[in-house]
Amino acid sequence: MANTEKLVIKVTNRPPKNGNEDLYEWFCEVFGLANKGAEIEPLILKEIVGNSVSGEGVTSKNLNEKLSIPRSTVIYHLNRFIYSGLVIRKGRKYYLRSNDMESTIEELQADMVREFNRMMEFAEMLDKITMDVFYGRRKRQK
């Protein structure tokens, strides 16, 4: 996982329906990229997913033209998708991190497990230092 990624996961209810649109909105909400009822982010995600599955990727210009959204707004949202870890940039094109959404989530899960294991190592070190300081002071006081 790159040092600039930040993974935010919000616990939300399942989407009310199983339709595509609801799922795109749900993923945007879960990753903290949009609030319920947002319009732009699910549309961008839908285009990225569709173009990634076909192996084509998408450019900011494509999104600007297809969605009639100012290019600066498109780039802003693309950067947020990159920062979340869902999307990567290869040259001028943007893709899902993996070939499909399921593989992308699996990669993010593996990153989270790796990072939590690393944090656990540091937590153990911190606990040891804290215990040494605490018990070291106690012994000296007696």
C-alpha positions as CSV (number, residue, x, y, z in Angstrom):
1,M,0.0,0.0,0.0
2,A,1.4,3.4,-0.9
3,N,2.1,5.9,1.8
4,T,-0.5,8.3,0.5
5,E,-3.5,6.0,0.7
6,K,-6.0,6.5,3.4
7,L,-8.7,3.9,3.9
8,V,-11.9,5.0,5.5
9,I,-14.6,2.5,6.0
10,K,-18.0,3.6,7.2
11,V,-20.5,1.1,8.5
12,T,-23.8,1.7,6.6
13,N,-26.9,-0.3,6.0
14,R,-27.1,-2.4,2.9
15,P,-28.4,-0.7,-0.2
16,P,-32.2,-0.9,-0.3
17,K,-32.2,-2.6,-3.7
18,N,-29.7,-4.7,-5.5
19,G,-29.6,-2.5,-8.6
20,N,-26.3,-1.2,-10.1
21,E,-27.0,2.4,-9.2
22,D,-27.7,1.6,-5.5
23,L,-24.5,-0.4,-5.3
24,Y,-22.3,2.3,-6.8
25,E,-23.8,4.8,-4.4
26,W,-23.3,2.4,-1.5
27,F,-19.6,1.8,-2.3
28,C,-19.0,5.6,-2.5
29,E,-20.7,6.0,0.9
30,V,-18.9,3.1,2.6
31,F,-15.5,4.5,1.5
32,G,-16.3,8.0,2.7
33,L,-16.3,9.4,-0.9
34,A,-19.9,10.6,-0.9
35,N,-22.9,10.9,1.3
36,K,-26.2,9.0,0.6
37,G,-27.9,10.6,-2.3
38,A,-24.7,11.9,-3.9
39,E,-24.8,12.0,-7.7
40,I,-21.3,12.7,-9.1
41,E,-19.2,10.1,-7.3
42,P,-21.4,7.0,-8.2
43,L,-21.4,8.1,-11.8
44,I,-17.6,8.4,-11.9
45,L,-17.2,5.0,-10.1
46,K,-19.6,3.4,-12.5
47,E,-17.5,4.6,-15.5
48,I,-14.2,3.6,-13.9
49,V,-15.5,0.1,-13.0
50,G,-17.0,-0.5,-16.5
51,N,-13.9,0.7,-18.3
52,S,-11.6,-1.2,-16.0
53,V,-13.5,-4.5,-16.5
54,S,-13.1,-4.0,-20.2
55,G,-9.4,-3.2,-19.7
56,E,-9.8,0.3,-21.3
57,G,-9.5,2.6,-18.4
58,V,-10.9,6.1,-18.5
59,T,-9.5,9.6,-18.8
60,S,-10.6,12.8,-17.1
61,K,-11.5,14.2,-20.5
62,N,-13.7,11.1,-21.2
63,L,-15.5,11.6,-17.9
64,N,-15.8,15.4,-18.4
65,E,-17.5,14.8,-21.8
66,K,-19.7,11.8,-21.0
67,L,-21.0,13.1,-17.6
68,S,-21.0,16.9,-18.4
69,I,-19.1,17.6,-15.3
70,P,-16.3,20.3,-15.2
71,R,-12.9,18.7,-15.7
72,S,-11.6,20.2,-12.5
73,T,-14.4,18.6,-10.6
74,V,-13.7,15.2,-12.3
75,I,-10.0,15.5,-11.4
76,Y,-10.8,16.4,-7.8
77,H,-13.0,13.3,-7.5
78,L,-10.5,11.0,-9.3
79,N,-7.8,12.1,-6.8
80,R,-10.1,11.2,-3.9
81,F,-10.7,7.8,-5.5
82,I,-7.0,7.3,-5.8
83,Y,-6.4,8.4,-2.2
84,S,-9.0,5.9,-1.0
85,G,-7.1,3.1,-2.7
86,L,-9.9,2.1,-5.0
87,V,-8.4,3.6,-8.2
88,I,-5.0,3.8,-9.7
89,R,-3.7,6.0,-12.5
90,K,-1.6,4.5,-15.4
91,G,-0.4,7.3,-17.6
92,R,-3.5,9.4,-18.5
93,K,-6.0,6.7,-17.7
94,Y,-7.7,5.7,-14.5
95,Y,-8.5,2.1,-13.5
96,L,-9.9,0.2,-10.6
97,R,-7.0,-1.0,-8.5
98,S,-7.6,-4.5,-9.8
99,N,-9.5,-6.0,-12.7
100,D,-12.9,-5.9,-11.0
101,M,-14.5,-4.6,-7.8
102,E,-14.3,-7.9,-5.9
103,S,-10.5,-8.2,-6.6
104,T,-10.0,-4.6,-5.6
105,I,-11.8,-5.2,-2.3
106,E,-9.7,-8.3,-1.7
107,E,-6.5,-6.3,-2.3
108,L,-7.6,-3.6,0.1
109,Q,-8.5,-6.2,2.7
110,A,-5.0,-7.7,2.4
111,D,-3.5,-4.2,2.8
112,M,-5.6,-3.6,6.0
113,V,-4.5,-7.0,7.5
114,R,-0.9,-6.2,6.7
115,E,-1.2,-2.7,8.3
116,F,-3.0,-4.0,11.4
117,N,-0.3,-6.6,11.9
118,R,2.3,-3.9,11.7
119,M,0.3,-1.7,14.2
120,M,0.1,-4.7,16.5
121,E,3.9,-5.0,16.5
122,F,4.2,-1.3,17.5
123,A,1.4,-1.7,20.1
124,E,3.3,-4.5,21.7
125,M,6.5,-2.3,21.8
126,L,4.5,0.6,23.3
127,D,3.0,-1.7,25.9
128,K,6.4,-3.0,26.8
129,I,7.9,0.5,27.1
130,T,4.9,1.6,29.2
131,M,5.1,-1.4,31.5
132,D,8.9,-0.9,31.9
133,V,8.4,2.8,32.8
134,F,5.4,2.1,35.1
135,Y,7.0,-0.8,36.9
136,G,10.4,0.7,36.8
137,R,9.1,3.8,38.7
138,R,7.3,1.7,41.2
139,K,10.3,-0.3,42.1
140,R,12.4,2.8,42.6
141,Q,9.8,4.3,44.9
142,K,10.0,1.4,47.3
